Amino acid sequence: MKQNIHKVERIIRVVLGIFLTSLAFWGPTNMWFLLGLIPLATGLVGWCPPYAMLGINTCNLGKK
């Protein structure tokens, strides 16, 4: 698995994932907090399966 997510996007995904997952502790009682595990995992690993399937690679953004 080659990384296909830019560092800034990874940070955003991790923060969003932590926020959504934290809803299990202080938000409404439902299972929607599990959706936070997806951006958290992809942000920590640096690889996004849909990006890989679509040929998207944001790691090279801003480089010439």
C-alpha positions in Angstrom: 0.0 0.0 0.0 1.6 3.2 -1.2 0.5 6.4 0.5 -2.0 8.4 -1.5 -3.1 11.0 1.1 -1.3 14.3 1.6 0.0 15.1 5.1 -2.5 18.0 5.6 -5.4 15.8 4.5 -4.2 13.1 6.9 -4.3 15.5 9.8 -7.8 16.7 8.9 -9.0 13.0 8.6 -7.5 12.1 12.0 -9.0 15.1 13.8 -12.4 14.5 12.1 -12.2 10.8 13.0 -11.4 11.5 16.6 -14.3 14.0 16.8 -16.8 11.6 15.3 -15.6 8.7 17.4 -15.9 10.8 20.6 -19.6 11.1 19.9 -19.9 7.7 21.5 -19.0 9.2 24.9 -20.8 12.6 24.9 -23.3 12.5 22.0 -26.5 10.8 21.3 -26.7 7.1 21.9 -26.5 5.5 18.5 -24.1 3.7 16.3 -23.2 6.6 14.0 -20.0 7.2 15.9 -18.5 4.2 14.1 -18.3 6.2 10.9 -15.5 8.1 12.6 -13.3 5.0 12.5 -13.1 5.3 8.7 -11.4 8.7 8.4 -9.4 7.9 11.6 -8.0 4.7 10.1 -7.3 6.2 6.6 -5.6 9.2 8.2 -3.4 7.1 10.4 -2.4 4.7 7.6 -2.1 7.3 4.9 -3.9 5.1 2.3 -7.4 5.5 1.1 -9.0 2.6 -0.8 -11.4 4.7 -2.9 -8.5 7.0 -3.9 -6.5 3.9 -5.0 -9.5 2.6 -7.1 -10.0 6.0 -8.8 -6.3 6.7 -9.3 -6.3 9.7 -7.0 -3.0 10.7 -5.3 -3.0 13.9 -3.2 0.6 13.3 -2.0 2.0 15.1 -5.0 -0.1 18.3 -4.7 2.0 21.4 -4.6 5.1 19.7 -6.0 6.4 20.5 -9.5 
